Amino acid sequence: MKKIIFLGLIIALVGCSKNPKPVDQTAVKKYCESLDSLSNSAMTARQKGIALAEVLKVTDTVEGTVEQKKYVEEIIKQAFGETRFASAEFQEKAIVDFRNKIYLDCLNKYS
């Protein structure tokens, strides 16, 4: 029985790759749009001065693969690595630029 479970785990892991390329482009678009929303929230939180620890709590509620969960955490950390601006105009520009970067990265990674 243990050999069958072990074999099943090996087969499941072989199907996983560092950069999966889903065939369903609708699913890719939906996933990238969810990351766009996440990147907007993460960068908005960054620009408002909310603590990183508070924002990282969202990763506990993420559904998906381990890679996708790590990607979500990476996006949040990237947002908090960006400059925080005092001016509302620069804050909005930083948010839009960050959203565009994450959305494009997602499309390039999964399309």
ROGUVO-963540 format. One line per 3 residues: their letters; for each residue y, z negated, x of C-alpha. Coordinates in nm, 4 decimals. Layout:
A	Y,Z,X | ...
//
This chain:
MKK	0.0000,0.0000,0.0000 | 0.2410,-0.0875,0.2830 | 0.1701,0.2514,0.4442
IIF	0.2622,0.4324,0.1215 | 0.5889,0.2378,0.0902 | 0.6673,0.2959,0.4576
LGL	0.5965,0.6691,0.4193 | 0.8205,0.6811,0.1117 | 1.1030,0.5180,0.3061
IIA	1.0641,0.7653,0.5919 | 1.0709,1.0601,0.3499 | 1.3821,0.9166,0.1788
LVG	1.5575,0.8647,0.5113 | 1.4732,1.2152,0.6321 | 1.6597,1.3505,0.3283
CSK	1.9744,1.1615,0.4292 | 2.2107,1.3074,0.6824 | 2.5366,1.1916,0.8305
NPK	2.7313,1.4592,0.6404 | 2.5448,1.5480,0.3222 | 2.6451,1.8733,0.1575
PVD	2.5907,1.8369,-0.2176 | 2.5088,2.1657,-0.3870 | 2.6852,2.0756,-0.7112
QTA	3.0509,2.1624,-0.6463 | 3.1546,1.9923,-0.9703 | 3.0126,1.6673,-0.8347
VKK	3.1925,1.7248,-0.5038 | 3.5235,1.7781,-0.6812 | 3.4711,1.4693,-0.8978
YCE	3.3808,1.2588,-0.5931 | 3.6811,1.3864,-0.3955 | 3.9085,1.3163,-0.6916
SLD	3.7778,0.9593,-0.7013 | 3.8565,0.9283,-0.3299 | 4.2036,1.0681,-0.3997
SLS	4.2552,0.7926,-0.6544 | 4.1203,0.5348,-0.4100 | 4.3433,0.6618,-0.1281
NSA	4.6440,0.6433,-0.3607 | 4.5630,0.2823,-0.4516 | 4.4867,0.1833,-0.0921
MTA	4.8056,0.3326,0.0492 | 5.0154,0.1975,-0.2377 | 4.8741,-0.1484,-0.1657
RQK	4.9534,-0.0997,0.2023 | 5.3110,0.0017,0.1279 | 5.3540,-0.2984,-0.1068
GIA	5.2287,-0.5390,0.1595 | 4.9088,-0.6494,-0.0149 | 4.6567,-0.8090,0.2226
LAE	4.3769,-0.5892,0.3577 | 4.1137,-0.8512,0.2674 | 4.2139,-0.8293,-0.0984
VLK	4.1910,-0.4511,-0.1037 | 3.8550,-0.4444,0.0764 | 3.7019,-0.6424,-0.2110
VTD	3.6849,-0.3128,-0.4034 | 3.3993,-0.2001,-0.1787 | 3.1735,-0.4542,-0.3522
TVE	3.2027,-0.2549,-0.6774 | 3.1507,0.0950,-0.5333 | 2.8494,0.2862,-0.6586
GTV	2.6881,0.5512,-0.4428 | 2.5081,0.5908,-0.1159 | 2.5562,0.3618,0.1816
EQK	2.7440,0.6450,0.3515 | 2.9798,0.6799,0.0562 | 3.0439,0.3046,0.0505
KYV	3.1217,0.3091,0.4211 | 3.3510,0.6069,0.3639 | 3.5408,0.4104,0.0985
EEI	3.5850,0.1198,0.3398 | 3.6936,0.3619,0.6120 | 3.9597,0.5087,0.3824
IKQ	4.0993,0.1650,0.3050 | 4.1073,0.0747,0.6736 | 4.2786,0.4063,0.7528
AFG	4.5474,0.3312,0.4952 | 4.6117,-0.0073,0.6504 | 4.6341,0.1537,0.9928
ETR	4.9307,0.3583,0.8736 | 5.2934,0.2537,0.9087 | 5.4417,0.0426,0.6315
FAS	5.7853,0.1610,0.5219 | 6.0729,-0.0319,0.3633 | 6.2311,0.2663,0.1874
AEF	6.0798,0.3739,-0.1468 | 6.1335,0.7370,-0.0474 | 5.9339,0.7014,0.2753
QEK	5.6691,0.4923,0.1008 | 5.6102,0.7685,-0.1561 | 5.5954,1.0339,0.1176
AIV	5.3420,0.8232,0.3120 | 5.1292,0.7801,-0.0012 | 5.1287,1.1528,-0.0850
DFR	5.0574,1.2538,0.2752 | 4.7679,1.0082,0.2966 | 4.6224,1.1237,-0.0358
NKI	4.6372,1.4857,0.0762 | 4.4657,1.4050,0.4061 | 4.1806,1.2149,0.2388
YLD	4.1284,1.4773,-0.0320 | 4.1187,1.7599,0.2217 | 3.8832,1.5641,0.4498
CLN	3.6508,1.5057,0.1536 | 3.6491,1.8721,0.0531 | 3.5805,1.9773,0.4116
KYS	3.3056,1.7171,0.4515 | 3.1147,1.7838,0.1302 | 3.1846,2.1464,0.0386
//
